[in-house]
Amino acid sequence: MLTRQSLPLNDFLSNLESFDIILMKGILVTSLEAQTLTSSTWSHVAMVVVAGDFGLPGIDPNARLIWEANTADTAIDLIYKTLKEGPQLVYLTDRIIHNYWKKFDGAYAARKLMYPRRQEMIDTLKKVVAETHDCVLPIVDGQYLELPYFLMGRFENKQSPEGTFFCSQLIAHTYQALGLMSNYYVDNSYVPADFTQDVDISLLNGAWLGKEIYLDTNTLPPQPTETSK
């Protein structure tokens, strides 16, 4: 049986533009629970940022970064130059390599945003990053509240408390600010599955997301002794 060809790492990265979607398949228990709950292969979503578009000093303009809400791990936030929890801008390669060899994730895919890129989109992204970068994950007294906040958003259309973002909420919030998603539904009403081709959110202004493009994990570098900074 023929299957879709996956792309080697270099081709996977060079194919990406700012505002494309990245999907990750977690293999930890919590990720598997999320995938089962949403009947999805994917448990994490992030958004591509080409470094040269964002204009961070001292970073290769061709580098592919991701804007994501995640734990404080070994991928260094490129704005604060340190590990941080919640919304963060990190090297995509650092995130993939670290998560794959730590056995946090087992598969990766991208979806191309089919929409003309304009300077005002970058300006809006910078504003969103400035407004949300200091937020944290929705964790209270050691309990992760993504599920109750999502259910509150999905079935009651109620906004979660300010100051926290989980992964799909941050991407929905960003796409809404860009005018690519309706503001009628609160940003915490979305899960990673909504950004997959199985569910496929309804975008605005003629925008749409292409089919999932898979990364060939056999082309990843050998397990590093220490993730690059």
URTAWO-V282164 format. One record per residue. RES is the residue in one letter. SS is DSSP state (A for helix, B for strand, O for the rest). PHI is phi in whole degrees, 0 to 359 (999 if undefined). Layout:
res = [RES/RES]
ss = [SS/SS]
phi = [PHI/PHI]
//
This chain:
res = [M/L/T/R/Q/S/L/P/L/N/D/F/L/S/N/L/E/S/F/D/I/I/L/M/K/G/I/L/V/T/S/L/E/A/Q/T/L/T/S/S/T/W/S/H/V/A/M/V/V/V/A/G/D/F/G/L/P/G/I/D/P/N/A/R/L/I/W/E/A/N/T/A/D/T/A/I/D/L/I/Y/K/T/L/K/E/G/P/Q/L/V/Y/L/T/D/R/I/I/H/N/Y/W/K/K/F/D/G/A/Y/A/A/R/K/L/M/Y/P/R/R/Q/E/M/I/D/T/L/K/K/V/V/A/E/T/H/D/C/V/L/P/I/V/D/G/Q/Y/L/E/L/P/Y/F/L/M/G/R/F/E/N/K/Q/S/P/E/G/T/F/F/C/S/Q/L/I/A/H/T/Y/Q/A/L/G/L/M/S/N/Y/Y/V/D/N/S/Y/V/P/A/D/F/T/Q/D/V/D/I/S/L/L/N/G/A/W/L/G/K/E/I/Y/L/D/T/N/T/L/P/P/Q/P/T/E/T/S/K]
ss = [O/O/O/O/O/O/B/O/A/A/A/A/A/A/O/O/O/O/O/O/B/B/B/B/B/B/O/O/A/A/A/A/A/A/A/A/A/A/O/O/O/O/O/B/B/B/B/B/B/B/A/A/A/A/O/O/O/O/O/O/O/O/O/B/B/B/B/B/B/B/O/O/O/O/O/O/B/O/O/O/O/B/O/O/O/B/B/B/B/B/B/A/A/A/A/A/A/A/A/A/A/O/O/O/B/B/B/B/B/B/B/O/B/B/O/O/O/O/A/A/A/A/A/A/A/A/A/A/A/A/A/A/O/O/O/B/O/O/B/B/O/O/B/B/O/A/A/A/A/A/A/A/A/A/A/A/O/O/O/O/O/O/O/B/O/O/A/A/A/A/A/A/A/A/A/A/A/O/O/O/O/O/O/O/O/O/A/A/A/O/O/A/A/A/A/O/O/O/O/O/O/O/O/O/O/O/O/B/B/O/O/O/B/B/B/O/A/A/A/O/O/O/O/O/O/O/O/O/O]
phi = [999/284/234/296/291/272/260/296/307/298/290/302/290/294/281/270/237/305/84/294/257/245/243/229/259/284/238/283/302/296/291/296/297/296/294/293/299/259/52/230/285/249/235/216/227/215/235/286/227/283/305/295/291/279/80/286/293/77/241/308/298/272/294/263/248/229/261/209/252/207/286/281/239/273/274/285/294/277/272/268/60/204/288/210/272/88/302/205/244/226/295/298/297/299/296/297/296/298/293/291/283/277/61/274/232/240/204/218/213/234/232/286/278/269/191/295/280/232/301/296/291/295/299/294/300/300/294/298/299/298/280/245/301/273/287/233/289/282/239/232/53/80/256/278/255/304/297/297/292/296/299/299/285/290/256/237/53/255/287/287/302/294/94/228/215/260/302/291/297/296/289/298/300/292/296/295/297/283/80/264/227/297/271/297/264/293/294/277/267/244/238/307/303/296/263/267/285/287/255/64/304/274/273/256/58/80/284/204/256/286/295/295/249/267/270/279/292/291/264/290/300/302/304/282/285/206/297/297/254]
//
